[in-house]
């Protein structure tokens, strides 16, 4: 019986060892041409980290094999095999995640657009991080289905707390490919994480609201991480993010006022109204007022019941104060300066963006110099044109994607040298 158990254990170990070793060929994880589509530094960063994960897994398999070959206690070998299996599934999951992200670049046209979004995501993070002495991580943008964007932050420790994720992997959804300001919300998560802004902002929001209501203060404390992402997008793109956000989070009134257990986002009505208030606080009246009026008409706050209705009615009068906390209050995360000192929202106001477009003229969309000098402001300008002129939305979307493709071409890896 003991020999039969030993043989079975050896067969199981061989199975998981071979499976682990097979993961070392990263060209089976993503197509070689997709890997080649990444900028060199990003390809090295991702491939090296994934190769390191696989190497650790293979080493665990070899250690279990040595234990078995040395006549080790079967009671010790069996747990090692089970651990190897668990580790394999964990490594396979992370490889599949990055493989899916990289493989979204096998289509040449999409590859060029996503490379542009990589560069813009990097610009977005660098705009804050370099000002406070933090090296921005590489960004890998990929396309997927669904309503909302998401991020796997660079540096997040994986299952064993020893292998940080290699890049800020940002999902853009298909429907928002030409309305891409969600990208700036997700890079805001990375910025807030690296600077420590999340905790500081949570404390500041709660402190401002505590005299009014402990419940209100706790709610906004819990939402601080997502508020940080929204504010980061606002200071980089002005009012464009609220228009895109409203399309994603709208729905029946019952869902707009629904508080979902464990959801770190404010419920949709309050989130949209907060973003509108950011615009009002910095820009005064504008097209965001029409958006707010439409939402108040569709989803009357005076008829909203339950906890969400109560929180909405209690929050509306103080949204201006909260917007000031987020943008005007000095923060240690930003070297003792308010966020607006690093990124002045007035530079992305509608008049400022219109002036940029007017002064640049046709070169706004063709100048490589402007693409690298003012990438986020040009993105903000282009992201609002389809909203302001929906009858020409198709043309505006095409122009935006063509410009993003040019950004990607600026950052494209050089073609490999071929010997004559």
VEXVEXRO-26883 format. One record per residue (C-alpha): x, y, z. Coordinates in steps of 0.05 Angstrom, whole numbers, padded with zeros to 5 digits, always signed. Example, Ala and Ser with C-alpha at 12.3 -4.5 7.8 and 13.67 -1.06 7.14 Angstrom:
+00246-00090+00156
+00273-00021+00143
***
This chain:
+00000+00000+00000
+00057+00047+00017
+00090+00035-00051
+00025+00049-00087
+00017+00115-00049
+00089+00134-00064
+00080+00120-00138
+00016+00161-00141
+00051+00218-00104
+00109+00215-00153
+00061+00217-00213
+00023+00276-00185
+00088+00313-00172
+00112+00299-00243
+00047+00326-00270
+00051+00393-00233
+00126+00399-00245
+00118+00392-00320
+00059+00441-00320
+00101+00492-00281
+00160+00485-00328
+00114+00494-00389
+00095+00563-00363
+00166+00587-00375
+00151+00597-00449
+00117+00665-00446
+00103+00663-00521
+00049+00613-00505
+00019+00663-00457
+00015+00719-00508
+00032+00720-00582
+00104+00741-00599
+00078+00798-00642
+00036+00823-00584
+00098+00823-00538
+00136+00860-00592
+00082+00914-00594
+00100+00936-00524
+00152+00989-00512
+00219+00956-00495
+00220+00978-00423
+00149+00955-00411
+00161+00888-00445
+00223+00877-00402
+00187+00897-00338
+00128+00851-00350
+00165+00792-00380
+00221+00793-00328
+00172+00795-00270
+00129+00739-00299
+00192+00698-00313
+00212+00708-00241
+00145+00682-00217
+00152+00620-00260
+00224+00609-00237
+00202+00609-00164
+00147+00560-00180
+00194+00513-00217
+00243+00517-00159
+00188+00495-00111
+00174+00435-00156
+00247+00416-00158
+00252+00421-00082
+00193+00374-00075
+00226+00326-00125
+00290+00326-00084
+00250+00312-00022
+00217+00253-00056
+00283+00228-00087
+00317+00229-00019
+00266+00182+00009
+00232+00238+00048
+00173+00226+00093
+00112+00215+00048
+00073+00256+00098
+00118+00315+00081
+00120+00304+00006
+00044+00303-00001
+00034+00374+00027
+00091+00398-00018
+00054+00371-00079
-00011+00404-00057
+00025+00469-00045
+00057+00464-00114
-00012+00454-00145
-00040+00515-00110
+00020+00557-00130
+00014+00534-00202
-00059+00557-00205
-00040+00624-00175
+00017+00635-00224
-00026+00612-00282
-00080+00662-00263
-00032+00721-00263
+00000+00698-00328
-00068+00692-00360
-00086+00762-00335
-00025+00794-00366
-00029+00748-00427
-00099+00772-00441
-00077+00844-00433
-00018+00836-00480
-00057+00794-00530
-00107+00850-00539
-00053+00881-00583
-00052+00829-00638
-00097+00873-00681
-00051+00926-00712
-00101+00984-00708
-00120+00969-00636
-00047+00958-00619
-00030+01028-00641
-00087+01059-00601
-00070+01020-00538
+00003+01040-00544
-00021+01112-00545
-00062+01100-00482
-00001+01069-00449
+00036+01134-00461
-00022+01177-00438
-00030+01136-00374
+00044+01145-00361
+00037+01220-00372
-00022+01221-00325
+00016+01187-00268
+00080+01227-00280
+00043+01293-00276
+00036+01283-00201
+00087+01231-00181
+00148+01266-00211
+00129+01329-00173
+00134+01291-00107
+00196+01251-00123
+00164+01184-00140
+00183+01144-00201
+00120+01130-00243
+00109+01056-00258
+00099+01031-00329
+00028+01027-00354
-00004+00971-00394
-00072+00988-00422
-00117+00933-00449
-00187+00928-00476
-00244+00886-00447
-00319+00882-00443
-00365+00911-00390
-00385+00979-00365
-00328+01004-00321
-00253+01010-00324
-00207+00979-00272
-00134+00975-00251
-00087+00923-00223
-00038+00971-00190
+00036+00965-00201
+00072+00943-00138
+00012+00907-00107
+00038+00845-00073
+00011+00781-00101
-00011+00719-00063
+00053+00707-00024
+00068+00781-00011
+00137+00774-00044
+00121+00785-00118
+00095+00855-00135
+00054+00863-00198
+00099+00889-00253
+00058+00946-00284
-00004+00988-00275
-00050+00944-00317
-00110+00986-00336
-00173+00960-00368
-00211+01004-00416
-00279+00981-00439
-00298+00976-00512
-00355+01025-00508
-00309+01078-00477
-00250+01068-00524
-00264+01137-00554
-00288+01166-00487
-00225+01147-00449
-00225+01193-00388
-00237+01133-00343
-00163+01120-00356
-00147+01181-00313
-00191+01156-00256
-00152+01090-00256
-00084+01124-00258
-00110+01165-00200
-00116+01101-00160
-00042+01087-00173
-00022+01158-00154
-00064+01157-00090
-00034+01090-00071
+00039+01111-00081
+00032+01179-00048
-00011+01156+00011
-00066+01204-00010
-00123+01154+00002
-00115+01152+00078
-00102+01226+00084
-00162+01244+00042
-00207+01196+00080
-00187+01230+00146
-00197+01300+00117
-00266+01285+00089
-00288+01253+00154
-00261+01311+00195
-00300+01361+00152
-00365+01323+00159
-00360+01298+00231
-00393+01360+00262
-00454+01348+00217
-00463+01273+00223
-00421+01213+00244
-00457+01170+00193
-00444+01220+00137
-00371+01226+00157
-00362+01150+00157
-00396+01143+00089
-00349+01193+00055
-00289+01163+00091
-00307+01096+00061
-00313+01127-00008
-00247+01166-00005
-00208+01119-00051
-00257+01126-00108
-00266+01200-00095
-00191+01207-00103
-00194+01174-00171
-00251+01220-00194
-00215+01282-00169
-00150+01261-00203
-00188+01254-00269
-00221+01321-00259
-00157+01361-00248
-00127+01329-00310
-00187+01331-00358
-00237+01381-00330
-00310+01365-00342
-00300+01310-00393
-00297+01254-00341
-00366+01270-00311
-00399+01263-00379
-00367+01194-00389
-00381+01174-00317
-00455+01190-00323
-00462+01144-00383
-00431+01086-00343
-00468+01093-00277
-00537+01115-00300
-00596+01067-00299
-00664+01059-00266
-00674+01105-00207
-00674+01045-00161
-00602+01028-00181
-00579+01100-00181
-00597+01104-00107
-00574+01034-00089
-00519+01025-00037
-00484+00960-00053
-00452+00924+00006
-00376+00929+00002
-00377+00976-00058
-00322+01029-00048
-00357+01077-00096
-00409+01129-00076
-00476+01107-00103
-00486+01135-00174
-00530+01195-00159
-00483+01223-00107
-00421+01207-00147
-00446+01244-00208
-00469+01304-00167
-00401+01308-00132
-00366+01309-00200
-00413+01363-00224
-00397+01403-00161
-00322+01399-00176
-00337+01432-00243
-00381+01485-00211
-00331+01500-00157
-00274+01512-00206
-00309+01533-00271
-00376+01563-00251
-00435+01550-00298
-00428+01504-00357
-00453+01442-00394
-00447+01401-00330
-00507+01439-00304
-00550+01409-00360
-00525+01340-00340
-00543+01353-00267
-00612+01380-00286
-00625+01318-00328
-00605+01272-00270
-00648+01310-00220
-00707+01305-00267
-00697+01231-00279
-00679+01214-00207
-00713+01264-00160
-00675+01267-00096
-00736+01287-00055
-00769+01221-00073
-00709+01177-00058
-00721+01132+00001
-00678+01091+00048
-00607+01105+00070
-00585+01128+00001
-00639+01181-00002
-00621+01206+00067
-00546+01208+00050
-00560+01243-00016
-00601+01298+00018
-00550+01307+00073
-00492+01309+00024
-00517+01357-00029
-00509+01420+00014
-00437+01403+00031
-00411+01379-00036
-00376+01446-00048
-00339+01439+00018
-00318+01368+00000
-00294+01390-00068
-00251+01442-00033
-00223+01390+00014
-00203+01347-00045
-00171+01402-00087
-00152+01460-00043
-00131+01430+00024
-00056+01421+00033
-00037+01348+00036
+00027+01314+00060
+00018+01267+00001
+00033+01325-00045
+00091+01354-00006
+00047+01398+00037
+00013+01430-00023
-00059+01422-00046
-00071+01380-00107
-00090+01442-00146
-00020+01470-00136
+00008+01410-00174
-00047+01407-00226
-00087+01471-00233
-00158+01453-00255
-00164+01521-00289
-00117+01497-00343
-00170+01446-00365
-00230+01493-00360
-00271+01499-00424
-00244+01569-00439
-00172+01546-00428
-00181+01485-00473
-00216+01527-00526
-00158+01576-00525
-00108+01519-00532
-00146+01492-00593
-00153+01562-00624
-00080+01579-00615
-00056+01513-00642
-00104+01511-00701
-00095+01450-00746
-00029+01433-00712
-00068+01412-00650
-00079+01344-00681
-00015+01338-00722
+00041+01368-00680
+00087+01318-00646
+00113+01375-00603
+00043+01390-00576
+00028+01316-00566
+00086+01311-00518
+00079+01380-00487
+00003+01381-00475
-00021+01309-00482
-00072+01310-00425
-00101+01377-00444
-00110+01356-00516
-00142+01291-00493
-00189+01332-00449
-00208+01377-00507
-00220+01319-00555
-00260+01280-00504
-00313+01333-00498
-00326+01347-00571
-00372+01287-00583
-00411+01305-00520
-00422+01377-00542
-00438+01359-00614
-00470+01290-00613
-00493+01298-00685
-00419+01295-00705
-00399+01245-00653
-00372+01194-00703
-00325+01245-00734
-00301+01269-00666
-00288+01198-00642
-00249+01183-00705
-00207+01245-00695
-00192+01227-00622
-00171+01156-00639
-00128+01181-00696
-00093+01229-00649
-00084+01174-00596
-00054+01130-00651
-00004+01186-00665
+00014+01188-00591
+00026+01113-00596
+00068+01121-00658
+00112+01171-00621
+00124+01118-00568
+00127+01057-00614
+00185+01009-00605
+00236+01010-00660
+00231+00954-00711
+00282+00899-00697
+00346+00905-00738
+00351+00853-00793
+00418+00831-00820
+00427+00840-00894
***
